[in-house]
């Protein structure tokens, strides 16, 4: 609330062009969640914070799993949304999605979250198809001193954060932190409890050296470990042919990142970044150990007063070891994949401060489909001081992952003599990977408009038309006898590039400051589909309409209120009704160092269903949550 509407529109972002630019000048559908937004929300997890972003689909699956995507294709293993934390990709190469219950970052250290709705592949590469989420943490000089926070409630059982920042010489700073999070289990639709409780402990550090002239060095890292309860409806090979399994996923891992930046001027400089990431995840059905090393170099230079160029090279190697079982097995226990990349982008000022064009492309070589290119062209036009137009045409690809090509898994066992299986033997529905899969392709057309008719009012409109080719689906083969036992028939379901389609819609966001201490935000999102295969139900698996309404108000210098109301349309394919959810937070800063908050989520009803559990016939409900938090800064 200390920032005016103009200040917010002038926030510098980096995710759209990999160079600093004003939010209002970005030729993309971009939204920024600030550190103040996070504090006022009362949320305690990164996925919950993303509810603040219009245009994202954020749905709870159970106590520790979420389905998060942008502009469709939402499910637990959504694979068309790239997520980064300080430039480090956090999606797993196993299926190109995100394990959200491993991202236990300290939200107090987040500077901002930049969210691009639409493709960002020209700069960020394959799998940045429908959006990019870039979490940027604060420099250590902005987190000096001590910070302790504790939270507890009916569902969020315990959250504890301790952080301390100090100096190393005159201009060098550091911070260290530890965070513990414990979430209670959820309940099923029949009222029974389920073992999906979640606890994770994470610790980390960051050091920023600024002592060299025009040079900065950052080194940071994290380690974590914990348990995430899970439940699966597993096929078995004897009556009743399925059982509910409750188990714990053992989570652990760590990362270290180093970045060197040299700035020759405001428009020219070089950057070198490297990181190593290790993850381990195991439960009774499957498990994975993965090591990833990534190296990126980029350079930007102003070739002419009207032309700025940025380019870079990258190399990534990831090696994994997979556990197999009688239900999931891989062609090889271990695999190593290499990714080579380069990008080049130029920004041309056709008319100073009026008309700008950005052209570029990403070039990659991966071990699944070989060479890929992902170009884009963006135009930005400011006909007046208070309004602007932008347009873009982009190509993005989603490359196959090991889960698509190397894995065979048993989905279900159907008894004999049923409508689906009228034969005399039980039928085993088995998913089979396809090494001949090609990339899914997107050509996206976007058009946006921003206007600020008054100092206290703004409108941001982004529309899109997406043309998809070769979307992944499954194709049923001919049943055959299981020769090992002669007791079952096997129905193969082979992954193929079987569907083309189109989606279109947009997002409308209005911000209004009716008073210097009151901010109102309203947003609406529309998503429509046209698919060439009527059997594919993407239009029924993603909400057609979403509505957000948000209020931030300062009742006094010490009393702050935040409220978010969301409407999410129904999901007919899953039998999920529309949802209206209310989240609130009241904070009382009773002096400069102490703050007390009371926050609640899903306050309108005791339980509701947001998204089905893809691994089980049982469905978890989202419960009403209330917690109290106390924070001390010193």
C-alpha positions as CSV (number, residue, x, y, z in Angstrom):
1,X,0.0,0.0,0.0
2,X,3.1,2.2,0.2
3,X,3.2,2.1,-3.6
4,X,0.9,4.1,-5.8
5,X,-0.7,2.6,-8.9
6,X,1.9,4.2,-11.1
7,X,4.7,2.8,-8.9
8,X,3.2,-0.7,-9.3
9,X,3.0,-0.3,-13.1
10,X,6.7,0.8,-13.1
11,X,8.0,-2.2,-11.1
12,X,11.0,-3.6,-13.0
13,X,10.6,-7.2,-14.2
14,X,13.1,-9.5,-16.0
15,X,11.2,-12.6,-17.1
16,X,9.7,-11.3,-20.4
17,X,13.0,-10.2,-22.0
18,X,15.7,-11.3,-19.5
19,X,16.5,-7.6,-19.1
20,X,15.0,-5.1,-16.7
21,X,11.9,-3.4,-18.0
22,X,8.9,-1.7,-16.6
23,X,5.8,-3.9,-16.0
24,X,3.8,-1.4,-18.1
25,X,6.2,-1.8,-21.0
26,X,6.2,-5.6,-21.3
27,X,4.8,-7.0,-24.5
28,X,3.3,-10.0,-22.8
29,X,0.5,-11.0,-20.4
30,X,2.5,-10.6,-17.2
31,X,1.4,-10.2,-13.5
32,X,3.6,-9.5,-10.5
33,X,2.9,-10.7,-6.9
34,X,5.0,-8.4,-4.6
35,X,6.4,-9.2,-1.2
36,X,3.7,-7.0,0.3
37,X,1.0,-9.0,-1.5
38,X,2.4,-12.2,0.0
39,X,2.5,-10.7,3.5
40,X,-1.1,-9.4,3.3
41,X,-2.4,-12.7,2.0
42,X,-1.6,-14.8,5.1
43,X,-0.7,-17.7,2.9
44,X,2.0,-20.1,4.1
45,X,2.9,-22.1,0.9
46,X,4.0,-21.1,-2.5
47,X,1.1,-22.8,-4.3
48,X,-1.4,-20.9,-2.2
49,X,0.4,-17.6,-2.9
50,X,-0.2,-18.3,-6.7
51,X,-3.9,-18.0,-6.1
52,X,-3.3,-14.2,-6.1
53,X,-2.4,-14.3,-9.8
54,X,-5.4,-13.9,-12.2
55,X,-5.3,-16.3,-15.1
56,X,-3.6,-19.2,-13.3
57,X,-5.6,-22.3,-12.4
58,X,-4.6,-23.2,-8.8
59,X,-6.5,-26.2,-7.3
60,X,-5.9,-28.2,-4.2
61,X,-5.9,-32.0,-4.8
62,X,-5.3,-33.0,-1.2
63,X,-3.3,-31.8,1.8
64,X,0.1,-31.6,0.0
65,X,-0.7,-31.8,-3.7
66,X,-1.9,-29.1,-6.2
67,X,-2.8,-28.8,-9.8
68,X,-1.4,-25.5,-11.2
69,X,-1.3,-24.4,-14.8
70,X,-1.9,-21.4,-17.1
71,X,-4.5,-21.3,-19.9
72,X,-5.5,-25.0,-19.6
73,X,-3.9,-28.5,-19.4
74,X,-4.3,-28.5,-15.6
75,X,-3.8,-31.6,-13.6
76,X,-1.3,-32.8,-10.9
77,X,1.4,-33.5,-13.4
78,X,0.8,-30.4,-15.5
79,X,3.8,-30.2,-17.9
80,X,3.4,-27.0,-19.9
81,X,4.2,-24.5,-17.2
82,X,7.9,-23.6,-16.4
83,X,8.7,-22.7,-12.8
84,X,11.9,-21.2,-11.7
85,X,13.3,-20.0,-8.4
86,X,16.1,-17.4,-8.9
87,X,16.7,-18.8,-12.3
88,X,16.9,-22.4,-11.2
89,X,14.3,-24.6,-12.9
90,X,12.4,-26.6,-10.3
91,X,10.4,-29.0,-12.5
92,X,11.4,-32.6,-12.6
93,X,12.8,-33.9,-15.8
94,X,10.8,-37.2,-15.2
95,X,7.6,-35.7,-16.5
96,X,8.4,-32.0,-17.0
97,X,6.1,-30.9,-14.1
98,X,6.6,-29.6,-10.5
99,X,6.4,-31.5,-7.2
100,X,4.9,-28.6,-5.3
101,X,5.3,-30.2,-1.9
102,X,9.1,-30.0,-2.4
103,X,9.1,-26.2,-2.8
104,X,9.2,-25.2,0.9
105,X,10.7,-21.8,0.3
106,X,10.7,-19.1,2.9
107,X,8.0,-16.7,1.7
108,X,9.4,-13.8,3.8
109,X,12.5,-13.8,1.6
110,X,10.6,-13.5,-1.7
111,X,11.0,-10.1,-3.5
112,X,8.4,-10.8,-6.2
113,X,6.9,-13.5,-8.3
114,X,6.7,-12.8,-12.0
115,X,4.0,-14.7,-13.9
116,X,3.8,-14.8,-17.6
117,X,0.6,-16.2,-19.1
118,X,1.4,-17.6,-22.5
119,X,4.6,-18.9,-24.1
120,X,8.0,-17.8,-22.9
121,X,10.0,-20.4,-24.8
122,X,12.1,-18.0,-26.9
123,X,14.1,-17.2,-23.7
124,X,13.3,-20.0,-21.4
125,X,13.2,-23.0,-23.7
126,X,11.0,-26.1,-24.2
127,X,8.1,-26.6,-21.8
128,X,7.6,-22.9,-21.2
129,X,4.6,-23.5,-23.4
130,X,1.6,-22.0,-21.6
131,X,3.4,-19.9,-19.0
132,X,6.4,-19.1,-16.8
133,X,6.5,-18.6,-13.1
134,X,9.7,-16.9,-11.9
135,X,10.2,-16.6,-8.1
136,X,12.8,-14.0,-7.3
137,X,14.1,-13.8,-3.7
138,X,15.5,-10.7,-2.0
139,X,19.1,-9.8,-2.0
140,X,20.7,-10.5,1.3
141,X,21.3,-6.8,2.0
142,X,17.5,-6.4,2.2
143,X,17.1,-9.1,4.9
144,X,19.5,-7.8,7.5
145,X,18.9,-8.6,11.2
146,X,16.8,-11.3,12.8
147,X,13.4,-12.6,11.9
148,X,11.3,-15.2,13.7
149,X,7.8,-16.3,12.9
150,X,5.6,-19.1,14.2
151,X,2.1,-20.1,13.0
152,X,-0.4,-22.7,14.1
153,X,-4.0,-23.6,13.3
154,X,-6.5,-26.3,12.8
155,X,-5.0,-27.6,9.5
156,X,-1.7,-25.7,9.2
157,X,-0.4,-27.3,12.4
158,X,3.0,-25.8,12.7
159,X,5.0,-23.3,10.7
160,X,8.3,-22.0,12.1
161,X,10.7,-19.7,10.4
162,X,14.0,-18.3,11.7
163,X,16.3,-16.1,9.6
164,X,19.3,-13.9,10.3
165,X,21.2,-11.6,8.0
166,X,24.5,-9.9,8.5
167,X,27.4,-8.2,6.7
168,X,30.8,-9.5,5.4
169,X,32.8,-6.3,5.1
170,X,31.4,-3.0,3.9
171,X,29.3,-4.1,0.9
172,X,29.0,-7.8,1.2
173,X,26.0,-9.4,2.9
174,X,24.6,-12.8,3.8
175,X,21.6,-14.5,5.3
176,X,20.8,-18.0,6.7
177,X,17.4,-19.4,7.4
178,X,15.5,-22.5,8.5
179,X,11.8,-23.3,7.9
180,X,9.6,-26.1,9.1
181,X,6.1,-26.7,7.8
182,X,3.6,-29.3,9.0
183,X,0.2,-29.7,7.4
184,X,-2.6,-32.0,8.9
185,X,-4.3,-34.7,6.8
186,X,-7.4,-34.1,4.8
187,X,-10.7,-35.9,4.7
188,X,-12.4,-37.9,2.0
189,X,-15.8,-37.3,0.5
190,X,-17.2,-40.0,2.7
191,X,-16.0,-38.3,5.8
192,X,-13.1,-40.6,6.6
193,X,-9.6,-39.2,7.2
194,X,-6.7,-40.1,4.9
195,X,-3.0,-40.2,5.6
196,X,-1.9,-37.3,3.4
197,X,-0.4,-35.2,6.1
198,X,2.8,-33.3,5.2
199,X,5.9,-32.1,7.0
200,X,9.1,-30.7,5.6
201,X,12.2,-29.0,7.0
202,X,14.3,-26.7,4.9
203,X,17.4,-24.6,5.5
204,X,19.5,-22.4,3.3
205,X,21.8,-19.4,2.8
206,X,22.6,-16.6,0.4
207,X,25.7,-14.5,0.1
208,X,26.0,-11.4,-2.1
209,X,29.4,-9.9,-2.9
210,X,29.3,-6.4,-4.3
211,X,32.9,-5.3,-3.6
212,X,34.2,-5.4,-7.2
213,X,33.6,-2.5,-9.5
214,X,30.6,-3.3,-11.8
215,X,30.7,-6.9,-10.6
216,X,28.4,-8.9,-8.3
217,X,28.5,-12.5,-7.2
218,X,25.7,-14.4,-5.6
219,X,26.0,-17.9,-4.0
220,X,23.0,-19.5,-2.5
221,X,21.7,-22.9,-1.6
222,X,19.1,-25.0,0.2
223,X,18.7,-28.4,1.7
224,X,15.4,-30.1,2.7
225,X,13.9,-33.3,3.9
226,X,10.4,-34.5,4.9
227,X,7.4,-36.7,4.3
228,X,4.4,-36.2,2.1
229,X,1.6,-38.6,2.8
230,X,-0.1,-40.1,-0.3
231,X,-2.9,-42.5,-1.2
232,X,-3.3,-44.6,-4.3
233,X,-5.9,-46.9,-5.6
234,X,-3.7,-49.6,-6.9
235,X,-4.6,-52.4,-9.3
236,X,-4.0,-55.9,-8.0
237,X,-4.1,-59.2,-9.9
238,X,-6.7,-60.9,-7.8
239,X,-10.3,-60.0,-6.7
240,X,-11.4,-57.3,-6.0
241,X,-8.6,-56.2,-8.4
242,X,-7.9,-52.9,-6.6
243,X,-6.9,-51.7,-3.2
244,X,-6.4,-48.4,-1.4
245,X,-2.8,-47.9,-0.3
246,X,-1.7,-45.2,2.1
247,X,2.0,-44.4,2.2
248,X,4.6,-41.7,2.8
249,X,6.7,-40.2,0.1
250,X,10.2,-39.6,1.5
251,X,11.4,-36.3,0.2
252,X,15.0,-35.0,0.4
253,X,17.4,-32.9,-1.7
254,X,19.4,-29.8,-2.0
255,X,20.8,-27.3,-4.4
256,X,23.6,-24.7,-4.8
257,X,23.6,-21.9,-7.3
258,X,26.3,-19.4,-8.2
259,X,25.9,-16.3,-10.4
260,X,28.4,-13.7,-11.6
261,X,27.2,-10.5,-13.3
262,X,29.4,-7.9,-14.9
263,X,27.7,-4.6,-16.0
264,X,29.5,-2.4,-18.4
265,X,26.6,0.0,-18.6
266,X,22.8,0.0,-18.0
267,X,22.3,-1.6,-21.4
268,X,25.4,-3.9,-21.6
269,X,26.7,-6.7,-19.5
270,X,27.4,-10.4,-19.2
271,X,26.2,-13.0,-16.8
272,X,27.3,-16.5,-15.9
273,X,25.2,-18.9,-13.8
274,X,25.7,-22.5,-12.7
275,X,23.7,-24.6,-10.4
276,X,23.6,-28.2,-9.1
277,X,20.4,-29.8,-7.9
278,X,19.8,-33.1,-6.2
279,X,16.4,-34.7,-5.5
280,X,15.3,-38.0,-3.9
281,X,11.7,-39.1,-3.7
282,X,10.6,-42.6,-2.7
283,X,7.5,-44.4,-1.7
284,X,6.2,-48.0,-1.9
285,X,5.2,-47.9,-5.6
286,X,8.1,-46.0,-7.2
287,X,11.1,-43.8,-6.5
288,X,13.6,-41.5,-8.1
289,X,17.1,-40.2,-7.4
290,X,18.1,-37.3,-9.7
291,X,21.2,-35.1,-10.1
292,X,21.1,-32.1,-12.4
293,X,23.8,-29.7,-13.4
294,X,23.0,-26.5,-15.4
295,X,25.3,-23.9,-16.9
296,X,24.1,-20.7,-18.6
297,X,26.0,-17.8,-20.1
298,X,24.3,-14.7,-21.5
299,X,25.5,-11.4,-22.9
300,X,23.6,-8.2,-23.7
301,X,24.9,-5.3,-25.7
302,X,23.5,-2.0,-27.1
303,X,24.7,-2.2,-30.7
304,X,23.0,1.1,-31.6
305,X,21.0,3.7,-29.7
306,X,17.9,2.0,-31.2
307,X,19.1,-1.7,-31.1
308,X,19.7,-3.8,-28.0
309,X,20.7,-7.5,-28.4
310,X,20.8,-10.3,-25.9
311,X,22.0,-13.8,-26.5
312,X,23.2,-16.8,-24.6
313,X,24.4,-20.4,-24.5
314,X,23.3,-23.2,-22.1
315,X,24.1,-26.7,-21.2
316,X,22.3,-29.1,-18.9
317,X,22.9,-32.7,-17.9
318,X,20.6,-34.7,-15.7
319,X,21.0,-38.2,-14.5
320,X,18.4,-40.3,-12.8
321,X,17.9,-43.7,-11.2
322,X,14.3,-45.1,-11.0
323,X,12.8,-47.7,-8.7
324,X,10.5,-50.1,-10.4
325,X,7.7,-52.3,-9.1
326,X,5.2,-54.8,-10.4
327,X,3.0,-51.8,-11.5
328,X,5.6,-49.4,-12.9
329,X,8.8,-50.2,-14.6
330,X,11.3,-48.4,-16.9
331,X,13.1,-49.6,-19.9
332,X,16.4,-48.9,-18.1
333,X,16.9,-48.3,-14.4
334,X,19.2,-45.3,-15.0
335,X,19.4,-42.7,-17.8
336,X,21.4,-39.5,-18.5
337,X,20.0,-36.8,-20.7
338,X,21.8,-33.8,-22.2
339,X,20.4,-30.5,-23.4
340,X,22.2,-27.9,-25.4
341,X,20.7,-24.5,-26.0
342,X,21.3,-21.1,-27.5
343,X,19.1,-18.0,-27.9
344,X,19.3,-14.7,-29.6
345,X,16.9,-11.7,-29.3
346,X,17.0,-8.2,-30.6
347,X,14.9,-5.2,-29.4
348,X,14.5,-2.4,-31.9
349,X,13.1,1.0,-31.0
350,X,11.3,1.9,-34.2
351,X,10.0,5.2,-32.7
352,X,11.6,6.4,-29.4
353,X,9.4,5.7,-26.4
354,X,6.5,4.9,-28.8
355,X,7.0,1.8,-30.9
356,X,9.3,-1.1,-30.1
357,X,9.8,-4.5,-31.8
358,X,11.4,-7.6,-30.3
359,X,12.5,-10.6,-32.4
360,X,14.3,-13.7,-31.3
361,X,14.4,-17.4,-31.1
362,X,15.6,-20.3,-28.8
363,X,17.5,-23.2,-30.4
364,X,17.8,-26.5,-28.5
365,X,19.0,-30.0,-29.0
366,X,17.6,-32.7,-26.7
367,X,18.0,-36.5,-26.5
368,X,14.3,-37.2,-27.3
369,X,13.4,-35.2,-30.5
370,X,16.7,-33.7,-31.5
371,X,16.8,-30.1,-32.8
372,X,14.0,-27.7,-31.8
373,X,13.5,-24.0,-32.6
374,X,11.1,-21.6,-30.8
375,X,10.9,-18.1,-32.4
376,X,8.8,-15.1,-31.5
377,X,8.1,-11.6,-32.5
378,X,6.6,-9.0,-30.2
379,X,5.4,-5.4,-30.9
380,X,4.8,-2.7,-28.3
381,X,3.1,0.6,-29.1
382,X,2.4,3.5,-26.8
383,X,0.2,5.9,-28.6
384,X,-0.3,8.1,-25.5
385,X,1.1,8.4,-22.0
386,X,-1.7,6.5,-20.3
387,X,-2.4,3.6,-22.7
388,X,-0.5,1.0,-24.7
389,X,-1.0,-1.9,-27.0
390,X,1.1,-5.0,-27.5
391,X,0.9,-8.0,-29.8
392,X,3.0,-11.2,-30.3
393,X,3.3,-14.4,-32.3
394,X,5.2,-17.2,-30.8
395,X,6.1,-20.8,-31.3
396,X,6.7,-23.1,-28.4
397,X,7.2,-26.9,-28.0
398,X,6.7,-29.4,-25.2
399,X,9.3,-32.1,-25.6
400,X,8.7,-35.7,-24.5
401,X,10.0,-36.8,-21.1
402,X,11.2,-40.1,-19.8
403,X,7.7,-40.7,-18.4
404,X,6.3,-40.5,-22.0
405,X,8.9,-42.7,-23.6
406,X,10.5,-45.2,-21.2
407,X,7.9,-46.3,-18.7
408,X,5.3,-49.0,-18.7
409,X,2.6,-48.8,-16.0
410,X,-0.5,-50.8,-15.1
411,X,-3.5,-48.5,-14.8
412,X,-6.3,-50.9,-13.9
413,X,-7.4,-54.5,-13.8
414,X,-11.0,-55.0,-15.0
415,X,-12.9,-58.2,-14.0
416,X,-14.2,-60.5,-16.7
417,X,-17.8,-60.3,-17.8
418,X,-18.2,-56.6,-17.4
419,X,-19.3,-54.0,-20.0
420,X,-15.8,-52.9,-20.6
421,X,-14.4,-56.5,-20.6
422,X,-17.0,-59.0,-21.7
423,X,-14.3,-61.7,-22.2
424,X,-13.6,-64.7,-20.0
425,X,-10.3,-63.3,-18.5
426,X,-9.5,-60.2,-16.4
427,X,-8.2,-57.4,-18.6
428,X,-5.1,-55.5,-17.6
429,X,-5.1,-51.9,-18.9
430,X,-1.4,-51.1,-19.4
431,X,0.2,-47.8,-20.5
432,X,3.2,-48.1,-22.7
433,X,5.8,-45.5,-23.6
434,X,6.5,-44.5,-27.1
435,X,10.1,-43.6,-28.1
436,X,8.8,-42.2,-31.4
437,X,6.8,-39.4,-29.8
438,X,7.5,-36.0,-31.3
439,X,7.1,-32.7,-29.6
440,X,3.8,-31.1,-29.0
441,X,3.7,-27.8,-30.9
442,X,2.0,-24.5,-30.1
443,X,1.7,-21.4,-32.3
444,X,0.3,-18.6,-30.1
445,X,-1.2,-15.3,-31.1
446,X,-1.6,-12.7,-28.4
447,X,-3.0,-9.2,-28.2
448,X,-3.0,-6.9,-25.2
449,X,-4.1,-3.5,-24.1
450,X,-3.3,-1.4,-21.0
451,X,-4.9,1.9,-20.0
452,X,-4.8,4.1,-17.0
453,X,-7.6,6.6,-17.5
454,X,-7.1,8.1,-14.0
455,X,-4.3,8.1,-11.5
456,X,-6.2,5.7,-9.3
457,X,-7.6,3.3,-12.0
458,X,-6.0,0.9,-14.5
459,X,-7.2,-1.8,-16.9
460,X,-5.1,-4.6,-18.3
461,X,-6.5,-6.8,-21.0
462,X,-4.7,-9.8,-22.6
463,X,-6.3,-12.0,-25.3
464,X,-4.9,-15.1,-27.0
465,X,-5.5,-17.7,-29.7
466,X,-3.5,-20.9,-29.4
467,X,-3.1,-23.5,-32.1
468,X,-1.8,-26.8,-30.9
469,X,-0.5,-29.7,-33.0
470,X,0.3,-33.2,-31.9
471,X,-1.0,-33.1,-28.4
472,X,-0.3,-36.2,-26.4
473,X,-3.0,-38.7,-25.8
474,X,-3.3,-42.5,-25.7
475,X,-4.4,-45.0,-28.4
476,X,-5.8,-48.4,-27.4
477,X,-4.2,-51.3,-29.1
478,X,-5.5,-54.9,-29.6
479,X,-5.8,-57.0,-26.5
480,X,-3.4,-59.9,-26.2
481,X,-2.9,-62.8,-23.8
482,X,-0.3,-62.4,-21.0
483,X,1.9,-65.3,-22.0
484,X,3.7,-65.3,-18.6
485,X,0.6,-66.4,-16.7
486,X,-2.1,-67.1,-19.3
487,X,-4.5,-65.8,-16.7
488,X,-5.0,-62.2,-18.0
489,X,-5.6,-60.3,-21.2
490,X,-3.5,-57.2,-21.7
491,X,-5.0,-54.0,-23.2
492,X,-2.1,-51.7,-24.4
493,X,-2.6,-47.9,-24.2
494,X,0.2,-46.4,-26.3
495,X,1.1,-42.8,-26.0
496,X,0.8,-40.9,-29.3
497,X,0.6,-37.4,-30.8
498,X,-3.0,-37.9,-31.5
499,X,-4.9,-34.6,-31.1
500,X,-4.8,-31.1,-32.7
501,X,-6.9,-28.3,-31.3
502,X,-7.3,-24.7,-30.5
503,X,-7.9,-22.6,-27.4
504,X,-8.8,-19.0,-27.1
505,X,-9.9,-16.5,-24.5
506,X,-8.3,-13.8,-22.3
507,X,-7.8,-12.2,-19.0
508,X,-9.2,-8.8,-17.8
509,X,-7.7,-7.2,-14.7
510,X,-8.9,-3.9,-13.1
511,X,-7.1,-2.1,-10.3
512,X,-8.7,0.8,-8.4
513,X,-7.5,2.9,-5.5
514,X,-10.7,4.5,-4.2
515,X,-8.7,5.8,-1.2
516,X,-5.0,6.0,-0.4
517,X,-5.4,3.2,2.1
518,X,-7.7,0.9,0.1
519,X,-6.9,-1.1,-3.0
520,X,-9.5,-3.1,-5.0
521,X,-8.6,-5.6,-7.7
522,X,-11.1,-7.5,-9.9
523,X,-10.2,-10.0,-12.6
524,X,-11.9,-12.3,-15.0
525,X,-10.5,-15.2,-17.1
526,X,-12.1,-16.9,-20.1
527,X,-10.9,-20.2,-21.6
528,X,-12.6,-21.9,-24.6
529,X,-11.6,-24.9,-26.8
530,X,-12.1,-26.4,-30.2
531,X,-10.6,-29.9,-30.6
532,X,-10.6,-32.2,-33.6
533,X,-11.3,-35.3,-31.5
534,X,-14.6,-35.2,-29.6
535,X,-13.4,-37.9,-27.2
536,X,-10.8,-35.5,-25.8
537,X,-12.4,-33.5,-23.0
538,X,-9.9,-30.7,-22.3
539,X,-12.9,-28.2,-22.5
540,X,-14.4,-30.1,-19.5
541,X,-11.2,-30.6,-17.6
542,X,-10.3,-26.9,-17.2
543,X,-12.5,-24.0,-15.9
544,X,-14.1,-22.0,-18.6
545,X,-14.7,-19.0,-16.3
546,X,-12.7,-17.7,-13.3
547,X,-13.3,-14.5,-11.3
548,X,-11.1,-12.9,-8.7
549,X,-12.0,-10.0,-6.3
550,X,-9.4,-8.7,-3.9
551,X,-9.4,-6.0,-1.2
552,X,-6.3,-4.7,0.6
553,X,-7.1,-2.0,3.3
554,X,-5.1,-0.3,6.0
555,X,-7.6,0.5,8.8
556,X,-4.8,2.3,10.6
557,X,-1.0,2.4,10.6
558,X,-0.9,-0.9,12.6
559,X,-4.1,-2.7,11.4
560,X,-4.1,-4.3,7.9
561,X,-6.8,-6.3,6.2
562,X,-6.5,-8.5,3.1
563,X,-9.3,-10.5,1.4
564,X,-9.5,-12.6,-1.7
565,X,-12.7,-14.1,-3.2
566,X,-12.4,-16.6,-6.1
567,X,-15.0,-18.2,-8.3
568,X,-13.8,-21.2,-10.3
569,X,-16.1,-22.7,-12.9
570,X,-17.1,-26.4,-12.8
571,X,-15.1,-29.3,-14.3
572,X,-17.7,-31.6,-15.8
573,X,-15.1,-34.2,-16.8
574,X,-14.3,-34.8,-13.2
575,X,-17.7,-34.2,-11.6
576,X,-16.4,-31.1,-9.8
577,X,-18.9,-28.3,-9.2
578,X,-18.0,-24.7,-9.3
579,X,-16.2,-23.3,-6.3
580,X,-16.6,-20.0,-4.5
581,X,-13.8,-19.5,-1.9
582,X,-13.1,-16.7,0.5
583,X,-9.6,-16.1,2.1
584,X,-8.9,-13.4,4.6
585,X,-6.1,-12.1,6.7
586,X,-6.1,-9.5,9.5
587,X,-2.7,-8.3,10.7
588,X,-1.9,-6.1,13.7
589,X,1.6,-4.6,13.9
590,X,1.5,-3.4,17.5
591,X,5.0,-2.0,17.3
592,X,8.0,-1.8,14.9
593,X,9.1,-5.4,15.6
594,X,6.1,-7.4,16.5
595,X,3.1,-8.4,14.3
596,X,0.2,-10.7,15.1
597,X,-2.1,-12.1,12.3
598,X,-5.2,-14.2,12.1
599,X,-5.9,-15.7,8.7
600,X,-8.5,-18.0,7.3
601,X,-8.9,-19.9,4.0
602,X,-12.0,-21.5,2.4
603,X,-14.2,-19.8,5.0
604,X,-17.6,-20.1,3.2
605,X,-18.1,-23.8,3.8
606,X,-16.5,-26.6,6.0
607,X,-15.3,-28.6,3.0
608,X,-15.4,-28.6,-0.8
609,X,-14.0,-30.4,-3.7
610,X,-11.5,-28.5,-6.0
611,X,-9.8,-31.2,-8.0
612,X,-10.0,-35.0,-8.2
613,X,-7.2,-37.3,-7.0
614,X,-5.7,-38.7,-10.2
615,X,-4.1,-41.6,-8.5
616,X,-7.1,-42.8,-6.6
617,X,-10.8,-43.5,-6.9
618,X,-11.1,-41.8,-3.5
619,X,-11.4,-38.0,-3.5
620,X,-9.9,-35.6,-1.0
621,X,-11.8,-32.5,0.1
622,X,-10.4,-29.0,0.9
623,X,-11.2,-28.0,4.4
624,X,-11.7,-24.7,6.1
625,X,-8.4,-23.4,7.6
626,X,-7.8,-20.9,10.3
627,X,-4.4,-20.1,11.8
628,X,-2.7,-17.5,14.1
629,X,0.8,-16.3,13.5
630,X,3.3,-14.2,15.5
631,X,6.3,-12.5,13.9
632,X,9.3,-10.8,15.6
633,X,11.9,-8.8,13.7
634,X,15.0,-7.5,15.3
